[in-house]
Structures are given as C-alpha cells and as structure tokens.
Amino acid sequence: MGVDPGLTRCGLSMIDMTATRKASFINVGIAGTAAAEPLDERILRIFTVTQTWLDTYQPDALAIERIFAQEQVNTVIGTAHASGAVISAAAVRGIPVFFHTPSEVKAAVTGSGRADKASVGRMVTKILGLEKIPKPADAADALAIAICHGWRGGGIGSGINMSANTQTHQGSRPVRAQHAKLTPAQRIWLEAEAKTRR
C-alpha cells in the first residue's frame, strides 16, 4: 500500500508486485478533509479511511512519503498529522511501515529524482497499464510510492532489494539485503538513481 500523506488530500493506493517487478493496479483513492473542519475530526477521518483500506486489502507493507522540513511550516504540520494517522492505523495491525523520499520515488518511476508531477503521473499510468493518469496528483503520487517500495524495497518475499545502501528516515525499517542477482532493468534503475544524488 502506498500513501501520499496530506491533511486536505491524503492519497491512498494499493498495488500487487510480483517477484519479477511486475506491478498491477488494485485501487487508488483520496481521503479528503476540509480546512474548516476541526483538526481532530480531520485526523480521525484519515485514520478511519486508512483502517478501512488496511482491513479490506490486508497489505504486506505500507509505504509512505517521508516528510521534509524545508517545506512551509503549516504544510509540514498538516502532513505530519496525516502521516501519524496513517502510521498508527498500520501499527495497530502490525503492518510494517517504510518511508521513501520524494526524490527516491521520482527516480524509481521515471529514472530522474527531479521529475515533475506530470512525468510521474505519466510513468505511473504506463507502468500500471492504466487508460488515463490518476487524478488528482495525490492519487498518482500514492501509486508512485507503492511502485517505488515494490521495486526499491522489494515487498515481502520478492527477493528484490533496491535499498541495501540507502539511508532511511528515522524510525523506518531498512530492508535486509537479499542475495538476488540484479536484472538489467534493476542495474539501469540504480545507475539512474545514483545520478540524481550527485
């Protein structure tokens, strides 16, 4: 399950990832709240919607975008509230939570850590074989996060480990290195990611 956290629009997505890195679309949606609503009700709604998704799909893992402090303070606080609600819902169910930076997600799906939202949306559409780009952008971003984790973290039992040398957000669970031989596609992906870090 991939989540693009936000207090106004929290993107939620579910994909299936095979051991051969084939991603299949399951569902995508938005948990939305209005700025005029009391904060406690907004957080509760995101928590409740997340619980419903987790209970319905029972994912092996939940991947969520890492929060960056250089954003506007109000945006960071709202995103942190939404993230906490999502993470708590997963923790109650014993579902492991993984964090990925925006540049990691962009590099995973487009090959460039500086790609714009339109490029991410187009690649998500292509990777999942969708007829049109998921809207709003938060939905496409949630799918991109799920794809990133499936490719980078490898999911459960896939034998793929794209993050053996990646520093993770505090509190996240680094994926244990697995002795899988990299495919040509994985090597290209790693080279593209390395270029974005320079």
C-alpha positions as CSV (number, residue, x, y, z in Angstrom):
1,M,0.0,0.0,0.0
2,G,1.3,3.4,-0.9
3,V,0.3,6.7,0.8
4,D,0.9,10.3,-0.2
5,P,0.1,12.0,3.2
6,G,-1.8,15.2,3.4
7,L,-4.4,16.7,5.6
8,T,-6.6,18.1,2.9
9,R,-6.0,15.2,0.4
10,C,-4.3,12.0,1.5
11,G,-3.6,9.8,-1.4
12,L,-4.1,6.0,-0.8
13,S,-3.2,3.3,-3.3
14,M,-2.9,-0.5,-3.5
15,I,-0.9,-2.5,-6.0
16,D,0.3,-6.0,-6.3
17,M,4.0,-6.5,-7.0
18,T,5.4,-9.8,-8.3
19,A,8.9,-11.2,-7.8
20,T,9.7,-10.1,-11.4
21,R,8.8,-6.5,-10.6
22,K,5.5,-6.6,-12.4
23,A,3.2,-4.1,-10.8
24,S,-0.5,-4.5,-11.1
25,F,-3.1,-1.9,-10.2
26,I,-5.7,-2.7,-7.4
27,N,-7.1,0.6,-6.3
28,V,-6.5,4.2,-5.7
29,G,-8.4,6.9,-3.8
30,I,-8.3,10.1,-1.7
31,A,-9.1,10.6,2.0
32,G,-10.2,14.2,1.9
33,T,-10.9,16.7,4.6
34,A,-12.0,20.4,4.6
35,A,-9.8,23.1,6.2
36,A,-12.9,24.4,8.0
37,E,-13.4,21.2,9.9
38,P,-12.0,20.7,13.5
39,L,-8.5,19.2,13.4
40,D,-9.4,16.2,15.5
41,E,-12.2,15.3,13.1
42,R,-9.9,15.6,10.1
43,I,-7.2,13.4,11.6
44,L,-9.9,10.9,12.7
45,R,-11.3,10.7,9.1
46,I,-7.9,9.9,7.6
47,F,-7.3,7.3,10.3
48,T,-10.7,5.7,9.7
49,V,-10.4,5.6,5.9
50,T,-6.9,4.2,6.3
51,Q,-8.2,1.5,8.6
52,T,-10.9,0.6,6.1
53,W,-8.2,0.2,3.3
54,L,-5.9,-1.9,5.5
55,D,-8.8,-4.2,6.6
56,T,-10.1,-4.5,3.1
57,Y,-6.8,-5.3,1.3
58,Q,-4.6,-6.5,4.2
59,P,-1.3,-5.3,2.6
60,D,2.1,-6.9,3.4
61,A,3.6,-3.4,3.9
62,L,2.7,0.3,3.9
63,A,5.0,2.8,2.2
64,I,4.6,6.5,2.9
65,E,6.4,9.6,1.7
66,R,8.9,11.0,4.1
67,I,8.2,14.5,5.4
68,F,10.6,17.3,4.5
69,A,11.2,20.1,7.0
70,Q,12.1,22.6,4.3
71,E,8.5,22.9,3.2
72,Q,6.2,25.6,4.6
73,V,5.6,25.0,8.3
74,N,1.8,24.8,8.0
75,T,2.2,22.2,5.2
76,V,4.7,20.2,7.2
77,I,2.5,20.1,10.3
78,G,-0.6,19.1,8.4
79,T,1.3,16.4,6.5
80,A,2.7,15.2,9.8
81,H,-0.8,14.9,11.3
82,A,-1.9,12.9,8.3
83,S,1.2,10.7,8.4
84,G,0.7,10.0,12.1
85,A,-2.9,8.9,11.5
86,V,-1.8,6.5,8.7
87,I,1.2,5.1,10.5
88,S,-0.9,4.5,13.6
89,A,-3.5,2.6,11.7
90,A,-0.8,0.4,10.2
91,A,1.0,-0.1,13.6
92,V,-2.2,-1.3,15.3
93,R,-2.4,-4.1,12.7
94,G,1.2,-5.0,12.8
95,I,1.8,-3.9,9.2
96,P,5.4,-2.7,8.7
97,V,5.8,0.9,7.6
98,F,8.5,2.1,5.2
99,F,9.5,5.7,4.3
100,H,10.7,7.0,0.9
101,T,11.8,10.5,0.0
102,P,10.2,12.3,-3.0
103,S,13.4,12.0,-5.0
104,E,13.6,8.2,-4.4
105,V,10.0,7.9,-5.6
106,K,10.6,10.0,-8.7
107,A,13.9,8.2,-9.5
108,A,12.1,4.8,-9.1
109,V,9.3,5.5,-11.6
110,T,10.9,8.0,-14.0
111,G,14.7,7.5,-13.7
112,S,15.1,11.1,-12.5
113,G,14.9,12.3,-8.9
114,R,14.0,15.8,-10.3
115,A,11.0,14.7,-12.4
116,D,7.8,16.9,-12.2
117,K,4.4,15.6,-11.2
118,A,3.2,15.3,-14.7
119,S,6.1,13.0,-15.6
120,V,5.4,10.9,-12.5
121,G,1.8,10.6,-13.4
122,R,2.5,9.6,-17.0
123,M,5.0,6.9,-15.9
124,V,2.6,5.5,-13.2
125,T,0.0,5.2,-15.9
126,K,2.4,3.4,-18.2
127,I,3.8,1.1,-15.5
128,L,0.4,0.0,-14.3
129,G,-1.2,-0.1,-17.8
130,L,-3.9,2.4,-16.9
131,E,-6.1,4.1,-19.5
132,K,-5.6,7.6,-18.0
133,I,-3.5,9.4,-15.4
134,P,-5.0,9.0,-11.9
135,K,-6.4,12.3,-10.6
136,P,-5.7,14.3,-8.5
137,A,-1.9,14.3,-8.4
138,D,-2.1,12.9,-4.8
139,A,-3.6,9.7,-6.2
140,A,-0.8,9.3,-8.8
141,D,1.8,10.1,-6.2
142,A,0.4,7.4,-3.9
143,L,0.7,4.8,-6.6
144,A,4.2,6.0,-7.4
145,I,5.2,5.5,-3.7
146,A,3.7,2.0,-3.8
147,I,5.7,1.2,-7.0
148,C,8.8,2.7,-5.5
149,H,8.6,0.5,-2.5
150,G,7.8,-2.6,-4.5
151,W,10.9,-2.0,-6.7
152,R,13.2,-0.5,-4.1
153,G,12.2,-2.3,-1.0
154,G,11.2,-5.4,-2.8
155,G,8.0,-6.0,-0.9
156,I,7.6,-9.2,1.1
157,G,9.4,-12.2,-0.3
158,S,10.1,-10.8,-3.7
159,G,13.9,-11.3,-3.5
160,I,14.4,-7.8,-4.7
161,N,16.4,-5.3,-2.7
162,M,17.0,-1.9,-4.2
163,S,17.8,-0.2,-1.0
164,A,20.7,-2.1,0.6
165,N,22.8,1.1,0.7
166,T,20.1,3.6,1.2
167,Q,19.9,5.7,4.4
168,T,16.4,5.7,5.6
169,H,14.2,8.1,7.6
170,Q,14.5,7.6,11.4
171,G,12.0,5.0,12.5
172,S,11.7,3.4,9.1
173,R,12.7,-0.2,8.6
174,P,15.6,-0.7,6.3
175,V,15.1,-3.7,4.1
176,R,17.6,-6.5,4.8
177,A,19.9,-7.3,1.9
178,Q,18.9,-10.3,0.0
179,H,21.2,-12.2,-2.3
180,A,19.3,-11.7,-5.5
181,K,21.1,-11.1,-8.8
182,L,20.2,-7.8,-10.3
183,T,18.4,-7.8,-13.6
184,P,19.5,-5.4,-16.4
185,A,16.4,-3.2,-15.5
186,Q,17.5,-3.1,-11.9
187,R,21.0,-2.1,-12.8
188,I,19.7,0.8,-15.0
189,W,17.4,1.9,-12.2
190,L,20.3,2.0,-9.7
191,E,22.5,4.0,-12.2
192,A,19.7,6.5,-12.8
193,E,19.2,6.9,-9.0
194,A,22.9,7.4,-8.4
195,K,23.0,10.2,-10.9
196,T,20.1,12.0,-9.2
197,R,22.1,12.1,-5.9
198,R,25.1,13.9,-7.4
